[in-house]
Amino acid sequence: MLGQPRVGEPFTLTIPYSNGTPPTMLRVTVDSVTCNGLDPQVLAYSANSTGGTATPTPTPEAGKKYCVLAMTATNVGTEKAVWDANNTVALNVGGIHYQQTQDDAAHALNYEQYWHSQGQTGPTFGINPNSTGPVHGVFQIPTSDTPTSVWVSSGTAIRTINGVQPGYLINLTAG
């Protein structure tokens, strides 16, 4: 483990690559986790961007609820940084680790597109050095559960053939 920052406390991810390119370096802050569904403004924007046709409100799997993780990332490296929460972030309930499914990742992309339309481009689309933008993750957890922590990997995935990659554990229940 690389550290245990608190919600609102920045930490630096250094994501190395095996192909010799410079590592991605981001200063990330976990801002909040909310488990009260998907943002209606994001859903409306998504519907409008697909031709304005009414789309049904997404529903989580039976017995589950959506939790939305909001983070802020600043590129502190020397080249454009591209990064998102897919395969690199887990929302934890005790010892159970939830990652985004393909559908969850699509909902997270809707958040990134919405914020991009508001002039806040995040690293999902690439940000240059000294630029800051939002990052979102969407996770489904059992309706009776409350998230206890977030794991943010300082690698290209949480787990690779070399095992679990180093990362940061952000406790959501500590004061």
C-alpha positions in Angstrom: 0.0 0.0 0.0 1.3 3.4 -0.9 -0.7 5.4 1.5 -4.0 6.0 3.3 -5.1 9.6 2.4 -8.5 10.9 3.7 -11.4 12.0 1.6 -10.4 15.5 0.3 -6.7 14.8 0.7 -4.7 14.6 -2.5 -2.3 11.8 -3.3 0.0 11.3 -6.3 -0.4 8.3 -8.7 2.7 7.4 -10.7 1.5 4.9 -13.4 4.5 3.2 -15.1 4.4 1.7 -18.5 6.5 -1.2 -19.8 7.0 0.3 -23.3 9.4 2.9 -22.1 7.1 5.9 -22.3 7.2 8.3 -19.4 4.8 7.4 -16.5 1.5 9.1 -16.1 1.6 11.3 -13.0 -1.7 12.5 -11.5 -2.5 14.2 -8.2 -5.9 12.7 -7.3 -8.4 13.6 -4.6 -11.4 11.5 -3.7 -14.1 14.1 -3.3 -17.2 12.0 -2.4 -19.2 8.8 -2.8 -22.9 9.1 -3.0 -25.3 6.1 -3.2 -28.6 7.8 -4.2 -28.7 6.9 -7.9 -27.4 8.5 -11.0 -27.5 12.3 -11.5 -30.6 13.3 -13.4 -28.7 16.1 -15.2 -26.2 13.5 -16.4 -29.0 11.2 -17.6 -30.8 14.1 -19.4 -27.6 15.2 -21.1 -26.9 11.6 -22.2 -30.4 11.3 -23.6 -30.1 14.6 -25.5 -26.7 13.6 -26.9 -28.3 10.5 -28.5 -30.9 12.5 -30.4 -33.1 13.6 -27.5 -35.2 10.5 -27.4 -36.5 9.5 -24.1 -34.4 6.7 -22.7 -35.4 4.7 -19.6 -33.7 5.6 -16.4 -31.0 2.9 -15.9 -31.7 0.6 -13.1 -29.1 -1.4 -11.1 -29.1 -5.2 -10.9 -31.8 -6.6 -8.6 -31.0 -6.0 -5.0 -28.3 -3.4 -5.7 -27.9 0.4 -5.9 -25.7 2.7 -7.8 -22.9 4.5 -6.0 -21.1 7.4 -7.8 -17.5 8.2 -6.8 -16.4 11.7 -7.6 -12.7 12.5 -7.8 -10.5 15.4 -9.1 -7.3 14.7 -11.0 -4.5 17.1 -11.8 -1.8 16.2 -14.3 1.5 16.7 -12.5 3.6 15.0 -15.2 5.3 16.2 -18.3 3.0 14.8 -21.0 -0.7 14.5 -21.7 -2.4 12.1 -19.2 -5.2 9.8 -20.0 -6.8 7.9 -17.0 -10.2 6.8 -15.7 -11.6 4.7 -12.9 -12.3 1.6 -15.1 -10.1 -1.3 -13.8 -8.1 1.0 -11.6 -10.5 1.8 -8.8 -12.5 -0.4 -6.5 -15.4 0.7 -4.1 -15.2 -1.5 -1.1 -17.7 -2.7 1.5 -15.5 -4.2 4.2 -13.5 -7.0 2.5 -15.6 -7.0 -0.7 -14.2 -5.1 -3.6 -16.6 -3.8 -6.3 -15.3 -2.7 -9.7 -17.1 -1.2 -12.6 -18.9 -3.5 -14.9 -19.1 -2.6 -18.6 -22.5 -1.0 -18.1 -21.2 0.9 -15.0 -18.2 2.1 -17.1 -20.7 3.4 -19.7 -22.5 5.4 -17.0 -19.2 6.8 -15.8 -18.4 7.9 -19.3 -21.8 9.7 -19.4 -20.6 11.7 -16.3 -17.3 12.5 -18.1 -19.1 13.6 -21.2 -21.5 15.7 -19.2 -18.7 17.5 -17.3 -16.8 17.9 -20.6 -19.9 19.7 -22.0 -19.7 22.0 -18.9 -16.1 23.0 -19.7 -14.5 20.6 -17.2 -12.5 18.1 -19.2 -11.1 15.2 -17.2 -8.3 12.7 -17.9 -10.8 10.3 -19.4 -10.3 12.4 -22.6 -6.7 13.4 -21.8 -5.5 16.4 -19.9 -2.2 18.3 -20.4 0.3 19.0 -17.7 -1.0 21.4 -15.0 -4.6 20.8 -16.0 -7.3 19.6 -13.6 -10.5 17.8 -14.3 -13.2 15.5 -12.8 -13.1 11.7 -12.8 -16.1 9.5 -11.9 -16.7 5.9 -11.2 -20.1 4.2 -11.0 -20.4 1.0 -8.9 -23.3 -1.3 -8.0 -23.3 -2.6 -4.4 -26.1 -4.3 -2.4 -28.8 -2.0 -1.3 -28.3 -2.7 2.4 -24.6 -2.0 2.3 -22.6 1.2 2.8 -19.2 1.7 1.1 -16.3 1.7 3.6 -13.3 2.5 1.4 -12.0 3.2 -2.0 -8.9 1.6 -3.5 -7.1 3.5 -6.3 -4.3 1.6 -8.1 -1.1 3.2 -9.1 -0.9 0.9 -12.0 -2.8 0.2 -15.3 -5.1 -2.2 -13.5 -5.8 -3.2 -9.9 -4.6 -6.7 -10.6 -2.1 -7.8 -13.3 -0.3 -11.1 -13.9 2.1 -9.8 -11.2 -0.7 -9.6 -8.6 -2.4 -6.7 -7.0 -0.7 -3.4 -8.0 0.4 -0.8 -5.4 -2.2 1.8 -4.6 -4.0 4.0 -2.1 -6.7 3.1 0.4 -9.1 5.9 1.2 -11.2 5.1 4.3 -14.8 6.5 3.9 -15.9 5.8 7.4 -13.2 7.7 9.4 -13.8 11.1 10.6 
